[in-house]
């Protein structure tokens, strides 16, 4: 899957480079240092890997070539975000440095996998046991939401002269600090809701900090010294602190973002 994404990005980049070389309406560079202010929105998604939780029990279903106690479970992690950023551009308008504040909400969902062999919509979680009894609870879904405030550090580079349509490449890292955490349990039997806090406490607790990095490619629409619009793809997105997450490990993914930037100051 990762190779397919890489081939897709390389193909897209080749097409964009071709479009750049064929653009005959380029504008001479205005050699001015510029500061831009921008707003950004987007989302990341991650390849989520389950942890070895011995208290989870699910009917083992054979599919896709493997067979284990967790084959009935599915995982999903995505992270929508918004940001306010300031950007400084070099005198030749090829290097763009930016930073600011970013709010993100990382959501992980753990639920039951269903197929033709097994259509049950729940899995079992063992709360406690003793010599006489073991207590299992049927769970439909577990949802965890972590809210973060982060500081991104980004550098973009466009090897082409300023023009209305520009291709650029990006290298970025962001440092994020947790604001809040919420874990919700959906029981098969709603009457078991009274045990939500106990079930939620069985899983690892998320850390207070996480760091991630991105490689990306994007297109910018707009003239130099004018408002610009950007559409950008991040691949790969790498999480450097997987222990920051509670329910599962998220280390690799990708995302998309759009942004609008406005020239704030020109020297």
N, C-alpha and C positions, 0 to 999 in steps of 0.2 A: 504494500500500500504506500509506504514512504517513497519507494522508487517511482511509482506512478505519479505522485505529487511532484517530485523533483523534475521528471520529464515534462510534465505540464507547465511548470514555471519556466523551464528553459525554453520551451517552444513559445510561450507567451512573450518572454523577453526578446527572442529573435524577431518575432513579428513587430514588436514595438521599435526595436532598433532599426528595422527596415523602414518603418513609417517615418522615423526621425530623419533618415538619410534622404528620403524622397520629398521631404518638406522644403519647398522652394520659397516659402514666405517667412524665412527667419528674420529676426529683428536684431540689429547690432546691439551688443551688450552695453548697458549703461553702467559704467564702473562706479557704483555707489554702495557704500555700506548701508545695509537696511535692517530694520527691526520690524518684525511682524508679530501680531497677536492673533491667536487662533483658537478655535473650538473643535473638538474631535469626539467622535463616537464610533463604537465598533464592538466586536466580540471575538473572544478566543474560544476554541474548543480543544479538549485534550484527549489523548489516548489514555484511558483510565484502567489501571491494573488493581485487582483486588488484593487484599492482604490475607494472611493466613489466620482467619478468625476461627478458632476451634469451636466456638459456641454457636456457629451457624450450621444448620442442617437443612439440606434440600434434597429432594429426590434426584438421584443421578440420572441424567438423560444423555444418551450417546448421540453426539452430532459434531460435525466438523472435525472428526478424527480424534476426539479425546473424550475422556469419561472420568468425571470426578464429582465430589460433593457440591461443587459450586457451579456446575454446568447449567443449573436452572436460574442463575442470577445474571442480570445485566447491569451495566454501569454507564453513566453518562455524566460528563463534567463540561460545563461551559461557563464563560466569564464575560458578561457584558460590561462595558465601561464607558465613561465620559471623561474628558480632560480639558483643561485650560492651559495653554502653553504659549510661551514667547519664543521667537525664533530669530536668530542672528544669521545674516547671509554675508559671505565673503565678498570682496570687492569685485570679483569676476562672476559672482552669482552661481558658482558651481558647488560650493560647500555650504550646507545649511545646518546650523547647530541649534538644537531646541531643548527646552526643559520646562517644567511646570508642575501642576498637581493633577493627579488622576484618581478618580473614584472608581472602584471595581467591585463587583459582587460575584463571587465564585460559587457556583451551584453544582452540587454533586447529588445525583439521584441513584439509588440502589433499589432495584425491584426484581420481580420474577420474570424469567424468560419462559415464553410459551411456544410450543410447536405442536405438530400433529400428534406426537407421541404423548405429550403431557401438557394439558391446557390449564393446569392449576395456576392461579394468580396470586399465590402466596409462597413464602418460605418460612422455615422454622428458626427461631432464635431461643437458645437455652438461657434462661435468666439465672437459675441456680439449681443445685442438686445436693442431696444428702444420701445417706445410706439407704433410706426407704423410698425417696421420691425424686423425680427430676421434672422440672417445670419448663415446658416449651410453650412459646407463643407464636401464633401464626401472624406473619407480617406481610402486608401488601407492598409497602414502599417505605423507604427511609430517605428523607431529604435533608441535606445540610446546606446552609447558606453562610458564607463568610464574607463580611464586608471589610474592604481595605481602603486606605488612603495611601497613594504611592507617589513617588517622584521619578519620572522618566528622564533618561539622558539619551538623546538621539543625535545621530549624525547622518545626513543624507548627502548624496553626491550625484550630480548630473553632469556627465561628460560632454553634454551638448550645449550649443549656444542658446541664450535666452530666446524663446519663441512661445507661441500660444500653447502648443502641445509639447510636453517634455516628459521624457522617461527618466527615472532616477532610481537609485539603490539606497538601501538603508541598513544601518547597524544600530541596535538599541539595547539598553538594559533598563529595567525599572526595579526600584526598591519599594516594597509595600509593607505597611504596618496595619495590623488588624484593629478594626474598630469594634466589631461585634460578631457574634456567632449564634446561629440558631439551628437546632436539630429537631426535626419533626418526624414522628412515627405514625404511619397509617396502619392500624391493626385490621386484620380480617374480621374480628369481632369488635365493633366500636366500644363495647363495654369494657374492654381491656385498656382503654385510654388512660386509666389511672396509673398504669405501669410505664407510661411513656418516659418519664425521667430516668427510671431504673434501666430500661433497655438502651436509651441513648447513652448512658454512662458506661456501657460495656465497651464501646468503640473508642479508639484512640482520640485524644483531644487535639485539635489543630494548634499549631504553633502561632506565635504572635507576629511572625515576620516571614515574608517570602520574597525571593528574588527571581526574576525571569529575564530572558534575553530573546531578541528577535533578529532574524535576517529578513529583509523584505524588498519588494520591488513595487513601484507605483507609477502612476501618471499624474501630472499636474496640468490643469487647464487654467489659462489666464496669462495676461501680459506682465512684464516686469514693472514693479512699482504700482501694481494694481491688485485688487482682491483676486485670490486664487482658490481653486477647488481641487482637492486631491482624492484619489481613490487608490487604496494601498492594500496589498496582500502580504501577510506575514507567514513565511514558511522557511525554516521551522521556527516554532516558539519552544524554547527550552526552559524548564523550571529547574533552578539550581538548588532549591531547598524542598524536595518532595516531602520531607517530614513536616512541612507546614500544614499539610492537609490531614483531616481526621479520618474520614471513612475509607479512603483509598489513596493510591499513589498516582500522581499526575506528573509526568516528566517530559512529555513530547506532544506537540500539537501544532496548530496553525490558526489563522484568523484573518479577518478583513476589517478595514476601518475607512471612514471617510472624514474629511476635515475641510474647514473653511478658514482661510487666513487672510488677514487684512493688514496692509502696510501701516505701521504705527508711527514710524519715524524714519526719515531719510537724511543722511549727512551729505 
